[in-house]
């Protein structure tokens, strides 16, 4: 099949919607990710302008991710039930409207509320984006569309630090951080018009789903407590272990409720099409551990350069361009990689990613500071490219394994939620390990060893991703062997 023919491998009912909708999806993915990469740079000026306390600043940072995670599965479920177009418009209105509220805020509590509702809107949007891509594209075209969506993350990582630095450098102190909010508003108005015009109005599925409101509430509580457990420090009023116990108890109640709800004839959130699909479960585990390892490494590298090597923020942003470029370019072409090599390609890419990290760790331990500064962008380019070859193909293969009758938005919501929870836990663990190792000694040697110790954790997480990918590859091989007649194998 030619590339042109593959790009037309769409649902015939929606083929005229596909190209503009993909553009909308990529644009919104870029915008919501850019908001996260750019906003952290504005925090010092926001703190000084609004006289925010350390506690308020912590909530401003954390509340967006918490709200984003909580919104994913409920929004995916509702998108399956009432249609993606409606949920997309609601989420976009919230994201853009509360960007305006945050940009005009006169005190920190208003910013906290604005970031909370921005996060809810962003979570609603991102779940519908993945659902729309699954609805409108099939086969290699779906993998290609997911690759383009993933490349938006690399572009956001590339543009965020540069754009944020320029805005802050060219504006007065009280205006720069406000523009980080307000830049979303005109963009949101344009996208709202395009969504209203191009997104299909029909429901994505003829299936009728029961809402399972109790299950959604329990799952939201589990998500909230899990994320709070990663944010609570030693001096917090509620210790992390209390949140963790609450999350585990909520998970137990959620499983009990889902079983009871299914026995009564309802459509549970965790339907058999998800929990009973080995491909979906194993692919989600790959995403969890790979994403946790990647984001933990990114956070540890940032702390090592900024605190350990005393690299300035702008200089570190320049060093980080190479990984973002690698991710952006490889994600856009990863559909070819996934179509040709399948799960085996993902296995090789994860193994190569781990080997590259080992090389970086050796360099950090033994090279002079100037050598580390040269090595990081070179190997970072490779890491970014390998990450793009892992993320988008795995996502395409995993979502394709959701069982028949399961809502695509629900499957996408669980997939994204698992990544965010694993990322939060991994980063909390990694930062704690890195800070503890660095604080136990003094001098550059301590920072080097702290980086190496944190890298062991990252490699452990990636090893779990590798095992899950290998298991799925073996399963797929067995399925092919058992479905191929013995005569044709001879």
N, C-alpha and C positions, 0 to 999 in steps of 0.2 A: 504494500500500500504506500502510495506517495505521501510526502509530508502534507501536500494540499488536501489530499483525500482524508488523511487522518484528522486534520483540523476541522473537517466537516462531519466527523463522526459524532453527531449530536442527536438528541431527541428531536424528531422531526417537528413536533408541535411547538418547540421553543427555539428552533434554529435561528430565527430572525432576532431573537432576544439575546443570543449567546454572546456575541462579540461585545456589544455595549455593556452587558451585565458583567462580563469578565473585567472590563475596564473599570467599572464601578467598584467591583470587589477588590481589585488590586489597589485602587486609589484609597479605599477605606482602610484596607490592611496597612498601607503605608502610613496613613494619618494617625491611626490609633497607636501604632508602634512608635511613630515619631514623637507622639505626645509623651510616651514613657522615657525615651532616650533624651529628650530635650529638657524635660521639666526639672530633672535633678540639678541642672546647672543654675536654675533660677532660685534655688532654695536659699542661699545666703542673702540675696537681695530681698526676697520675700520676708525672711526672718527680720531683717533690719527695718524694712518698711512698715510692717504690721506689728513689730515688737512681739513676735511669736515666741512662746516658751519652748524649751526642748521637747516637752511632752506633746505640745501641739504640732511641732515640726515632725515628730515621729508619726503622728496620725496622718498628717498631710501626705507623707511619703507612703505609708502603708495602706491607707484606706482605699486607694484606687485599685490596687491588686486584689484586696479582699473582696471588694464589690464586683470586680471583673470576674473572679472565680465563682462567686456565689451565683451570678446571673447566667452562667454558661448552660447548665443542664435545664433549668426551668425555661429559659428562652428557646433552647433547642426543641424542647417538648411542645411549647406553645406554637413555635413555627411549624412543626409537623401538624398541629391541630388546626390552627386558624389561618395559616399561610405565611410565607416568609416576607412578602412585601410589606404587610402591615407591621410585623415585628421590626423589620429593618427601618421603616419610617419612624416608629416610636423610639427605637434606640438612637437613631441619628438625631432626632429632635432633642432627646435628653443630652446626648454628648455635646451637641453644638450649643444648646440653650444654657446648660450649666457651665460651659466654657465662658460664655458671656458673664454669667453670675460671678464666676471666679475671677475674671479679669477686672471686674468693677468692685470687688470686695473691699471693705474697709476694716475688716478684722479677721483674725485667724479662724474662728469658728465657722464663718461663712465659707472660707476656702475649704475647710474640712468637709462641709456638707456638699459643696460644689464638686470636689474630687470624688466623694462617695457616689453621687448620682452620675457623674461623668463615667465612672467605672462601670456602673450598671448598664449605661447606654452602650459603652464599648463592648461589654460582654454580650449584650443582645445582638449587636451588629456582627461580631466575629463569628458567632454560631450560625447566623443566617448566611453569611458569606460562604462558609464551608458547605452548608446545606444546598445553597444555590448551585455551587459548582458541581455537587453530586447530582442534582436534579437535571442540569442542562447538558452535562458532558458525559461521555461514555468512553471506556477503553483508554487508549493512548491519549485521546484528547483530554480526558479528565486528569491524567498524570501531568500533561503539559500545562493545563490550567492551574493545577496545584503548585507546579514548579514556579509559574509566574507569580502566584500569590506569595509563595515562600521568598521569592527574590525581593519582594517589597520589604521584608524584614532586613535584608542586607542593605538595601538602599536607605532605609530609615536609620540603620546603624551608621552608615556613611555620612548621611546628610545631617543627622541630629546634632552631634558635637560642633560641626562647622557652623550650621545655621544658628544654633544657640549662642556660640561664641560671638558671631557677628552681631546678633541682636543686642546682646549685653554690652558689646563694645561700642555700639553706635547710638545707644539710647541713654537717657538719664536713669539713675538708679531706681526711681519709683515707677518708671514706665516699662523697663525691660522685662521684668517678670510678668507684668500684666499682658504684654504682647504674646508671651508663651501660651496664655489662655486664649486671647482674642483672635489669634491667627486661625483658630479652628472655625470661627463663626462664618466668614464669607465662604470658605471652602464647604462648610456644611450646607449652606443655602444652595450652592450650585449642585452638590451631590443630591440634595433632596429633590430638586427639579428633575434630575436625570433618573433617579429611582422612580419617581412618580410617572415618568414617561415610559421607561423601558422595562421595568421589572414586571414579569407576568402576574396577572391578577388571580389566576386560578390557583386552587390549593395544590400543594405539591404531591398530594397522595389522596387516593380515594378511600383509604382506610379511615375508620373512625376510631379515634383514641379516647379512652377515658383519661382524665387529667391527673389522677393520683396526687391530689393536693397534699395529703399527709406525707407521702413519700418525698415529694419535693421539699417540704418544710424540714423533714428530718435530714435529707441530704444537704440542704443549705446550712443547717446547724453544724453538721459534721465538717463541712468545708470551712465555715467560720472559725470553729474551735481549732481545727488543724492549722490554719494560717496564723491565728493568734498565738498558738503554741510556739511557732517559729519566731515570733516578734517579741515575745516577753523576755526581758533581761532579768538578771539576778535581783535587781532592785524593784521589779514590778510588783504592784499591789497584789495581783493574781499571778502566782508562779506558773511557769510553762507546764509543769507536770499536771496541774489542775485542768488546764485546757486540753492536754493530751488525754487525760482520763475521760473528760467530757466527750471528746471526739470519738474515742473507742466505744464508749457507752452508746453514743448516738448511732455509730455504725452498726452495732449489734441490734439496736431497736429498728434501724432501717431495714436490715436483712429480714428480721422477723415480720415486720409489716409487709414487705414486698411479697413474702411467701403467702401470708394470709390474704393479701389483696388479690393475688393470682388465683388462689383457691376459690375466692368468691366470684370469679369470672371477670375481674378487671384486667386492664392492660398495665402491668407494672413498669416502672422506669427501667429496671434491670430485667428486661425480658429475656427469654431463652435464646432469642436471636443474637443477643450480645454475649451473655454469660456462657451460652452453649456453643459459641463459635470459637474454636481454638485459634484460628487465624486472627480474629479481632482481638482476643485476649493477649496473645503473644505479641502482636504488633503494637498494642497499647503499652505493654511492658517495655518493648524496645524504645518507644517514644518517651516513656517516663524516665528511664534510666539514662538514655542518651541526652535528653534535654536537661535533666538534673546535673549530669556531669559537665555539659557544655556551659551552662549558666554559672555553676559553681566555679569552674575554671576561670570564666570571665571576671567574676567578682574578686577572686583571689589574685588574679593578675593585676587588676586595677589597684588593689590595696598594696601589692608588692611594689609597683612602679611609683605610686603617689606617696606612700608612707615610707617604704623601705629604701627606694632609690632616690626619693625626693624629686621625681620628675614632675614638672609643671603640668597642669590640666591640659593646656593647649598642645604641649609636646606629646603627651600621652594620647590625645585625640588623633594627632597625626600618625602615631605608631599604630593606632587601631584602624586606620583606613584600610590597610592591606587585608585583614580578616573579613571586613565588611565587603570589600570588592570581590574576594574569593567566594564568599557566600552568595552574593548577588548574581554573579556570572554563572556559577555552577547550578544554582537553583533554577535559573531560567532554562537551562539545557538538561536538567536532571531527568526529564521525561524520557529522553532517548536512552539514558543510562538504565533507568528502571525498566523500560520496555525490553532492552536487550539482555540484561543480566538478572533482573528479578531480585528475589531475596538473597541470592548468592552475592550479588553486587553490593547489597547493603552490608552483608557480613564482612566482605573484604574492606569496604570503606570504614567500618567501625574499627577493624584491626589496624588499618593504616593510620587512623586518627590516634589510636592509643600509642602506636609506635612513634608518631610525630611528637606526642606529648612527652614521651620518655626522652627523646632527643633534646627537647626544650628543657626538661628538668636537669639533664646532664650539663647543658650549657649554662643554666642559671647557677649551678653549683660550682662550676670551674672557670667560667669565662670572666674576664674583667667587665666592669660596668659598661664600657663602650661596646664590648663584644655582645653583651646581652641586648643592648639597644639595637644592634644590627641584626641579631639572630631572631628577635621576637617578630618583627614584621615579615621576615622571610618565611619562617615556619607558620606564622599567623595566616599568611596567604594560603598555605597548604591546608591548615586546619579549617579555614573558612570554606574552601572549595570542597573538602571532604564532608563537612557538615551539611552543605547543600545537597550532596549526593546521598546522604543518609535521610535527612528530614522529609523532603517532598516525596521520594519514592516510597518510603515506609508509610507515610500518611495515606498515599493513594492505595497501596495494597491493603492496609488495615481497614480503611473505611469501606473498601469493596467487599470485605469479608463479613460485614454486618448482615445478620440473617434476614431472610425474606420476611416482610411484615414489620420490621423495626423501622422507626422513624429515622430518616437520615440526619435530621437536626439533633436528635437525642444521641445518636452514635457519635456525631461530631462534638457535641457538648461534653460527653464523657471523655473523649479522647483529649480535648483541650484541657479539661479540668484536671485529669491525671497528670498532665505535663506541668501545670501551674503548681499543684500541690507538691509534686516531687521536686520541682525547682525550688520552692520555698524551703522545704526541709533540707535539701542538699546545700543551698547557700547558707542557711543558718548553721548547719553542722560544719561546713567548710570554713566559714568566717570565724567561728568559735575555735576550731582547731588551729587555724592560721594565727589568730591573735594570741592564743595561749602559748603556742610555740615561739612566736616572736617576742613575747613578753618575758619568757623564761630566761632569756639571755640578752646580751646587748651587742650592738654593732651590726655591720653588714652581714657577717657570717650567720647571725641569728635569723635575719630576714631570708637568707638563702635557704637555710634548713627549714624554716617555716613554710616556704613555698613548696619545697620538696615533700614535706609531710602532708600538706593539703593536696598535692598532686597524687599521692597514694590513694587518698579518698576518691578523687576524681576517677582514677584508673579502676578502682573497685566498682564504682557506679557504671562505668563503661563496660566492664567485664560482665556485669549482669545484663546489660543491653546485648552484648555479644552472644551470651548464652541463649537469651530469648530469641534472637535472630537465627542462630544456628538451629534451635529447636523447631522454629517455624519452617526453615528451609528443609530440614529432614522430613517434617510432616508433609510439606508440599511434594517432595520427591516421592514419598510413599503413595500419596494420592494419585500422582501421575502413573506410577508403576502399576497400581491395582486397577486403574481405569483403562490401561492399555492392554488389549488382548495379547495373549502370550505369543500368538503367531506373528503379530506385527513387531514384537520385540526381538524376534529371532533374526 
